[in-house]
Amino acid sequence: MIPLRERNAIIQSLAAGVVPGIGLQHFQVGRNDEVQALVGDLESIAQGGAACRFIIGRFGSGKTFFLNLLRTVALQKKFVVVQADITTERRLHGSTGQARSLYCELLRNLSTRSRPEGGALPNLVERWVGDVDHEVRETGGSDDDVRRALFQRLKPLQDLVSGFDFANVVAKYFDGFLSHNESLQQAALRWLRGEFSTKTEARQELGVRTIVEDDSIYDYLKLMAAFVRMAGFAGLLVNIDELVVLSHRLNNSTARNNNYEAILRIVNDCLQGRASGIGFLFAGTPECLEDRRRGVFSYEALATRLAPNRFAADGHRDLNSPVVRLESLTPEDCYVLLHKIREVFDGGDPTTRLLPDEGIIRYLEICQQRMGAAYFQTPRDTVKDFVGLLQVLQQNPTTSWNLLLDTKQSEPLSPPSSDPVVLAPEPDDDLTTFRL
């Protein structure tokens, strides 16, 4: 029996065409090879390695679902996961706080197995500080002994950028922990989340001279990865979605190249073994990766590192490559997917079933007639419409599913727009207009 909270969250998300934050295991199908390849990466990270992958697929092909699925798997394997979407105001490089905003969003969404919904940073820090405090006091130690033990355990972090200030901030959190000073604890957590915008403010509240800045977010992610491993976790997984924003919404070529340079630094560190205990997953479309003018491949150093294996052709795949392309779901996968969604909708009770198996088959036949092969290449619209069908059948119990499907068979998936979409020209290119 599926819990009501999970069922409602799944149905509401799928009806809106977005990926649910919970309950993915109830309707996950296909992509087993890709999942196993990424699970291998997690095992490598847990042993002190690093990984960087690009999850590539068309709009609606299941990239976000795949990221969330890997997030669930990582949490079960005792990883800490941070996740965020790139926007024009939250990206990997910026000069006016955009990169720091991305770091803040990642840390706000920090998840652990006991706190999968995010916001787990306070629990993580408090648990680690509390464990050290308990161990020292068990042997008759004092407050000063606990403080010395904290610095001793954090000493390996001091070799990393801002590691010394990181140790001082954790010590300040301990001071607030001892004195029940909530404001001091919150100030320490704000620093760890990158929420201080000026060094003066950080120095006044915590006595430290550095803060998370636009050009240092990767260094702080590596610092956080080292800390979570110290706290007993397997490693840190960083999920970054909507890579397409960098290629197709940043009109300034210099800004794009600066972001691609930040990605290159991550790729180099992970491939060359200079990073430890951290993994990165970037999700984007084929256009955002392969476009030689605006995409990731417009940055030559990335194009060479992420180039496909020339021998991975004619049905052969290389899942060890940094780029993982999501294969289309088979028609059989689509049937199993809709079958599982129907079970979620019914709450696992077959007596309340709204649509028989032949109804699912008929629905898929209609989808193929209306959308062609796209219905299993980009399952988002197929799933969204299917949930809509179930909702109508639930609220209109006297309506025949045959009648509904026959009525909608001849209608297009979405009405064509009469207004052309005009993209603004880049200030540094030769195009004047571009119409779709």
Secondary structure, 3 states (H helix, E strand, C coil): CCCHHHHHHHHHHHHCCCCCCCCHHHCCCCCHHHHHHHHHHHHHHHCCCEEEEEEECCCCCCHHHHHHHHHHHHHHCCCEEEEEECECCECCCCCCCHHHHHHHHHHHCCEECCECCCCCHHHHHHHHHHHHHHHHHHCCCCHHHHHHHHHHHHHHHHHCCCHHHHHHHHHHHHHHHHHCCHHHHHHHHHHHCCCCCCHHHHHHHHCCCCCCCHHHHHHHHHHHHHHHHHCCCCCEEEEEECCHHHHHCCCCHHHHHHHHHHHHHHHHHHHHCCCCCEEEEEEECHHHHHCCCCCHHHCHHHHHHCCCCCCCCCCCCCCCCCEEECCCCCHHHHHHHHHHHHHHHCCCCHHHCCCCHHHHHHHHHHHHHHHCCHHHHCHHHHHHHHHHHHHHHHHCCCCCHHHHHHHHCCCCCCCCCCCCCECCCCCCCCCCCCEC
